[in-house]
């Protein structure tokens, strides 16, 4: 999110120059918040470094795995609709 917010803010600023300073300021603040959140998550999860692993329910968690530096050990699936 932080990587894209600057681009989004600039695109909005070009589309609506009258409000450009607001778009840029909001994008910068949101990017800083996303970076802080990532740092907080890494700090909070550091204590789990020696844990045996964790499971995810969807491949979308690969971004989270990469961000915290720990791949998931298992993937789970709801098999209730399978015959």
PEDA-V676832 format. One record per run of one state. SS is the DSSP state (helix for helix, strand for strand, loop for the rest). FROM is the first residue (numbers start at 1). TO is the last residue. If there is no record, write none. Layout:
# PEDA-V676832
ss->{SS & SS}
from->{FROM & FROM}
to->{TO & TO}
This chain:
# PEDA-V676832
ss->{loop & helix & loop & helix & loop & strand & loop & helix & loop & strand & loop}
from->{1 & 2 & 16 & 17 & 49 & 55 & 57 & 59 & 69 & 74 & 76}
to->{1 & 15 & 16 & 48 & 54 & 56 & 58 & 68 & 73 & 75 & 83}
